[in-house]
Amino acid sequence: MHESLTVLIERNFELTTDFVTEPYETAWAREARWFLVLDNEPDPQWSVRLETDISPEGLNWCPLEDAESTVVDRRVTSWRVREFGGWLRLRGTVSGQGYAKGSLYLALKA
């Protein structure tokens, strides 16, 4: 039997400056998928680059190796994460002019 869980990591958060999400414990999961859902289409002058960080204990962090960063250019963006260890968080780098607001989900499967 497969187990899965979808977690709302951030709700209605503003993507106006660089950010890091709260860590989430994922040691039981085999795979994960991030979803960023923006309230509106992003402004062409605005962009955000998203990268997955990993940690063995939720305190000390490093980027997930071999993971491509994701650039948001549409209302719904998703990407998968594998072989990530015990904890995950997301790091975002915002650039350009404009404003975006949305929600971030993490879907996990055993």
C-alpha positions as CSV (number, residue, x, y, z in Angstrom):
1,M,0.0,0.0,0.0
2,H,1.4,3.4,-1.0
3,E,1.3,6.3,1.5
4,S,1.1,9.9,0.5
5,L,0.7,13.3,2.1
6,T,0.3,16.8,0.7
7,V,1.3,19.7,3.0
8,L,0.5,23.4,2.6
9,I,3.9,24.9,3.4
10,E,3.0,28.6,2.8
11,R,-0.4,30.1,2.2
12,N,-1.1,33.5,0.5
13,F,2.6,34.5,0.9
14,E,4.1,37.4,-0.9
15,L,7.1,36.8,-3.1
16,T,8.6,40.2,-3.0
17,T,12.0,39.4,-1.4
18,D,14.3,36.5,-1.1
19,F,13.0,33.8,1.3
20,V,13.5,30.4,2.9
21,T,10.5,28.3,4.0
22,E,10.2,26.5,7.3
23,P,11.8,23.0,7.3
24,Y,9.6,19.9,6.9
25,E,10.6,16.4,8.1
26,T,10.5,14.0,5.2
27,A,12.6,11.0,6.2
28,W,9.7,8.5,5.6
29,A,9.1,9.6,2.0
30,R,10.8,8.2,-1.1
31,E,9.9,11.1,-3.4
32,A,8.6,14.6,-3.2
33,R,7.1,17.2,-5.5
34,W,6.9,20.9,-4.9
35,F,3.9,23.0,-6.2
36,L,3.9,26.8,-6.3
37,V,0.5,28.2,-7.2
38,L,0.4,31.9,-7.8
39,D,-2.8,33.9,-7.5
40,N,-2.3,35.6,-10.9
41,E,0.0,35.2,-13.9
42,P,3.4,36.6,-12.9
43,D,4.5,40.0,-14.1
44,P,7.0,39.7,-17.0
45,Q,9.3,42.1,-15.1
46,W,9.4,39.8,-12.1
47,S,11.1,36.4,-11.5
48,V,11.9,34.0,-8.8
49,R,14.4,31.2,-8.8
50,L,13.6,28.3,-6.4
51,E,16.0,25.8,-5.1
52,T,15.6,22.8,-2.7
53,D,17.7,22.6,0.4
54,I,18.3,19.4,2.3
55,S,19.3,18.7,5.9
56,P,20.0,15.6,8.1
57,E,18.4,17.1,11.2
58,G,16.5,20.3,10.2
59,L,19.2,22.7,11.5
60,N,22.1,22.7,9.0
61,W,21.4,23.1,5.3
62,C,22.9,22.6,1.9
63,P,21.5,22.7,-1.6
64,L,20.3,19.4,-3.0
65,E,23.1,18.4,-5.5
66,D,22.2,17.7,-9.1
67,A,18.9,19.5,-8.6
68,E,18.1,22.1,-11.1
69,S,16.8,25.4,-9.9
70,T,13.2,26.2,-11.0
71,V,12.4,29.6,-12.5
72,V,8.7,30.5,-12.1
73,D,7.2,31.8,-15.4
74,R,3.6,30.7,-15.1
75,R,0.8,30.6,-12.6
76,V,1.4,26.9,-11.5
77,T,4.9,25.5,-11.3
78,S,5.9,22.0,-10.1
79,W,9.1,20.0,-9.9
80,R,10.2,16.7,-8.4
81,V,12.8,16.0,-5.7
82,R,14.4,12.6,-5.1
83,E,17.1,11.2,-2.8
84,F,16.8,14.0,-0.3
85,G,17.4,12.6,3.2
86,G,15.5,13.7,6.3
87,W,14.4,17.3,5.9
88,L,13.4,19.6,3.0
89,R,13.0,23.4,2.7
90,L,12.7,25.7,-0.3
91,R,14.9,28.8,-0.9
92,G,13.7,31.5,-3.3
93,T,15.6,34.3,-4.9
94,V,13.4,37.1,-6.2
95,S,14.5,39.6,-8.9
96,G,13.1,42.3,-11.1
97,Q,10.1,44.6,-10.6
98,G,6.6,43.3,-9.8
99,Y,4.8,41.4,-7.3
100,A,3.5,37.9,-6.8
101,K,1.4,36.2,-4.2
102,G,0.6,32.5,-3.9
103,S,0.7,29.2,-2.0
104,L,3.3,26.5,-1.8
105,Y,2.6,22.8,-1.4
106,L,4.8,19.8,-0.8
107,A,3.5,16.4,-1.9
108,L,5.2,13.3,-0.5
109,K,5.0,9.6,-1.3
110,A,6.4,6.6,0.6
